[in-house]
Amino acid sequence: MAVYVIAGPTAAIVVAGIASVAQARHVPLIKKLFNSSSRVLSAGGGALVYLALDGPVGHELFAHIERALVAVAVTGVAYQLVNALLMCPVLWLERGASVVRSFLREVVVPTALPLLGYSLLGMILAVVWLGGLGVVAGLLTLVPLIVARWALSQDEAEREAQAATLRAFIQVIETKDLYTRGHSERVSAGVGMLGQHLRLPEDRQQALEHAGLLHDVGKVGVPTSIIRKPGRLDDSEMDAIRLHPARGVELIGNIPFLEEVKSAVLHHHEKYDGTGYPAGLSGENIPYFARIIGIVDAFDSLTSTRSYRPARSVEETLAILIQDKATHFDPDLVDAFVDVVRRHGWKAAADQPVPDGAKVQVIDHDDLSLGSSGGASGSAAGPA
């Protein structure tokens, strides 16, 4: 913002381009080109607004300070608006979220306060710089800014560490249970879509997506011989499978940022009529996140190929969920999920060849109660 006032709109565009390239040294080329282009275009949009408002340049500032304040504020909004218009389609293509929701959640909320702060800081820098302090002005304003950026980078590093923790868990799960590879990511994406539809606050949305990603983390505590056993499981083996929610809570129990995830991991196999496990909870006594995950978990299992059956179609699976409202699943959440999938579609698991059942029949534990005959041909839904 300071450059618009100190050197003019054209210089602001040039500085935006140089800064975007300098900050993107370790970014993939395509992303670097997109980020640089979006910043230059955003600066260009801001430049047009600054010119339209006859924003003062250089020492004209001191004769028109009120006009400068208005011009800088509106230019900042224009800059962010152009950036949003460029970013929202990308977010929509990547996550399936509406453009309006993407704009509010990904652009307005996280950038409104920083935008105000940068605009004010820009004005202060321009006033002090043009007032004759020059380099001293730069130091007076840039040092606090550098400290603030460092603090933000530390926060970003913490989020990266959290993401690495989640990826490590998922890697272990999918190494152990080959036939459900990608399942955790799809469940996380599905609950994320539903959470956005339900207009969850940003922090709750993130916790829900984490819960979807980690819902089966307790399978690492189940013997591999049981998870990969050909054919049906006996009662004792089923008991071992049913311990995986509790095992999951034990694994993530001491990780602070996953505190809200624990109840969802523990209870995602409860059923709305109280016939699920581990606690036999029913109705709204089942934690909200667990009810959401139970629906998406069953949906992804049914729409994925298993060794003993082909994948069901999306519409067939939605019909099963609707059929099992109020028995297995929360009726209102099923209606919401059906609406989300029909609006935005569903990225099902990649098709896999169905092996000869005589040679291999590794039963996915989420299929074990999907029907009266163990999930291969039944019509009722609900993960085990």
N, C-alpha and C positions, 0 to 999 in steps of 0.2 A: 504493500500500500504506500509506503514512503516514496518509492521510486516514481509513482504517478505524480506526486506533488513536487519532488525535487528535480526530476529530469524529464518528466512528461510521459504520456501513454506509450509512445513508440519504444522508449527505453525500458518501460515496464515489461513489454512483451519480450524484448531481447533478454532481460535479466531472468524472466520466468523460464525461458528456454535453456539458458546456461545453467540455472540452478537445478532444473529437472534432470539434465544430463549428468551433472556432478553428483547428484544424490542417488543415481541408479547404477552405480558401478557393478554391483553384484546381482543385478536383476536380469532375468532372461530377455533376449533381444526383443521379442514381440511385446512383452509387457513394458519394456523400456520405451519402445516406440509409442505405444499407446499412452503411457503416462506422460511422456514429453509432449506429445501432440495435444493431449487434453489440457495440460497446463498452459501451453502457448495459446490454444483456442480460448481458454477461460480468461487468460490475461487480455486477449484481443477483445472478448466480449466486454470485459471491464473497461478497456480503453475506449470503446465506442460510447459507453455510458458516461465515462468521465468527460469526454469531449462534448457529448450532448448536453451535459449539465454545466458546461463552460467552467470546469474545475480549474482553479489557478495553478500555474506552474512556476517554480522558482520563487523569487522574492515577491511575486504577486500575492503569495499566500498571506502576507501580513496585512494587506489591504482588503483581503476578502476571506477572513478566517472562518466566518459562519458558512459561506458558500463552500469552502474547502471541507469543512466537517460533514456537510450534507453529501457532497460529491464523493468523498472517501467512503462514507457509510453505504451509499447506494451502489458504488462501484464494487465494494466487497460482496454485497448481496448478488450483484450481477455475475461476478466471478464465480461464486459458489453455485449459482443457478445453471450456468453453462456447464460447469463441471458435473452437476447432477444429471443434466440431460444426456451427457456423454456416458456417465456411469450406470444409470438405471437400466438401460437395455442389456448391458453386460450382466448385471445382477439378476435380471429377469431370466436371461438365457441360462445362467449358471445355476440358479436356485429355484426357478419356477415361481418366484414371488411376483406380485403385481408391481407395476412401475411406481404407483403411488406409495405402496407400503415400503418398497425399496428406498424411495426418496426420503421418506420420513425416518425409517429405521437406520439406514446406512449412511445418510448424508446429513439431514437436518439435525437429528438428536446429537450425534457425536461431534458435529463441527460448529454448531451455533455459538457456543461460548468461546471456543478458540478464534472463530472469525471475528467476534466483537473485540477480543483482546488484541488480535493482530492489527485490526483497524486503528484502535486507540494507540497502540505502540507505534504504528506507522506514522500517525499524525505527530506524536511526540518527537520521533526521530527527525521528521521533516522540519518541525519548528526549531529544534535545537541545532540541526545541521545548517539550515539556512540562516540561523541567527549568528553564525560565525564560529561555532565550536568545531565543526568539521569532524575530524577523526575522533576527537574526544566525545562528540555526540554519538558516533558509532559505537565506541566502547561502552558508554553509559547505557545504551539500549541493547546492544548485542550480548553483553555478558549475562544479564538476567535471562535473555532469550535462550542463550546457549545452555544455561543451567536448566531452564524449563524443558528444553529439548532432550537434555540428558535424562531428566527425570522421566519423561515420556518414553525414551528408549529403554529405560530400565523396566518400565511397566510392560512394554512390548516384549522384552526378553523373558519376563515372567510368563506372559501368555504363550510364547514359543515353547518354554519349558513345559508348560501344562499340556500343550498340544503334543509334544514329544512323549510325555507320559501316556497320554491316551493312545497314541500310535503304537507304543510298545505293548500295551495291553492287548490291542486288537491283533497285532502280529502273532502274539502267543496263542490267542484264541483260534485264529484261522489256521495256524500250523497244526493245531490239535484236531480240528474238526474240518476236514477238507471239503466236505460237501456243502458247507454253509459259508464258504469264502465270499466275502463282500456283503454278507447278510447284515452285519453290524452297521456298516456305512449306509446301507439302504434304509435300515430302520431309523437311524439318526436323521437321514434326509427326510424320511416320511413324517416323523414326529415334528421335525422342523417346519415342514409345510403346514401341518395341522396347527401347530402352535401359532404360526403367523396368521392363519385363518381365524383363530380364536383371539387374536390380538393380545397375546401375552406380552408383558413388559420385557425389555431387552435382556435383563439379567435372568428372568425366569425362562425365557426362550433359550438362552445359552445352556442353562442347567438342564432343560429338557433334552436338548440335542446331545449333551454329554451322557445323560441317562440312557438315551437310545443307543448310543455307541457302546456303552458298557453293560447293557442289560444281561448279557450272557458271559460276562467275564469270569463268573464262578465255575465255568466249565473247565478251566485250567486245573481245578481241584478234583475233577472227576477222572477216574482211571481211563486212559486211552483205550484200553481193551474193551471198556463198556461203550464208549462213544463210537468206536469203529466196529463193534460186534456185528457180524452178519446175522440177519434175521431178528426175531423178536427178543426183547429183554425180559428176564424173569422178574419176580417181585422185588428181590433184593437189589437187582441192578436198577430197577425203576426207582427204588428208594434212594439209591446213590445219585441218580440223575436229578431227583427232586431236591437234593441238597444244594444244587448249584446256586440258587439265589442267596442262600445264607453264606456260602463260600465266597460269593462275589462281594458281599458286604464286608466280610473279614478282610478281603484283599484291598479294598479301597477305603476302609474305615479310618485310617490314619492320614489320609490325604485331605488337607483342609479345604481345597477348592471343590471337592466332590461331596461335601457334607449333605447338600440337598438331594444328591443323586441316590443316596443309600436306600431310602424308603422305596423308590421306584425300582431299583434293582432287586430288592427283597420281595416285592409284592407283584411283580409283573405277570405272574402266573395265577393270580387270584381270578376268580370268575364272578360275574355280577350276581349270580344266584347263590354264591357262597360255596360252590363245590370245588373251588380251586385250592391252591396251596401257596405258601406253607401254613398260613394262619386261618384259612377258610373264611376270609373276610367277604362281605357282600355289599352291593350297592355303593353308596358314597362313602362307606367306611374304607373302601380301597383307596389308597392315595391317588390323587388326580393324575400325576405323571404315570403311575403304574397302569391306570386304566387306558391312557393314551397309548402307551407302549404295547400293551396287550393286543390292541387292535392292529397296529402296524406290524407287529411281530408275526401274528397269524397271517396277515395279508401277504407279507413278503414270503413266508414259508410256502403258502399255497401257490403263489405265482412263480415259484422257482422250481427248476427241474431237480428231481431226486433220482437216486439209482433205481428206485422201485416204481416210479411214476413220472409222467411228463408234467410240465408246469400247467396249471389251470390258467384260463384267460382272465384278464382283469375284470371283465363284466361278470363272469361266472363267480369269481372270488368275491366281488362286491355283493352279489346276490346271497352268497353264503353268510357274509357278515350281517346283512340285513335280516336274514332268517334267524340268526342267533342273537339278535338284540334282546336285551333284558334277561338272557340266560347266561351267555358267556360274556357279553360286552355291554358297556354303558350305551343305552339307546341314543342319547343326544350326541355323544362323541362319534358313534357310528355314522349318524346322519351327516355330521360335519365332515368326517373323513371321506365319505362317499362323494359329497359335494366337491371337496378339494381334488380328489382323483379325477372326477369327471371334468372338472375345469382345466386342470393343469396336466393331466396324464400321469403316467407312472413309468419310471425307468426300471423295468424288470431286470432280473439277473440275466446275464448272457446265456443263450441256449447252450446246453451241454448234451452230448449224446447220452441216451439212457442205456447203461450197460445191460448185458444179459443178466436177468434176475437170478438165474441159476448159479452164476459165478460170483455176484456181489450184490448184497442188499443191506447196505449200511443205512439204518433208519435214523433220520434226523429226529432228535428228541422233541422238536417243536411240532412234529407231525403225529406224535404218538396218540393224541386224543382228538385228531382232526376228523375222525369218523369212526363209525362202529367197528371197522375192521382195521384199525391202526393207522388210518390216514391214507391208505392206498385207494380206497373207493368210497368212503363215507361222505355224508353231506354236511354233517355238523362241523362247526369250526371252533377253534380255541386251542392255543398252544399248550403243550404239556409242561 
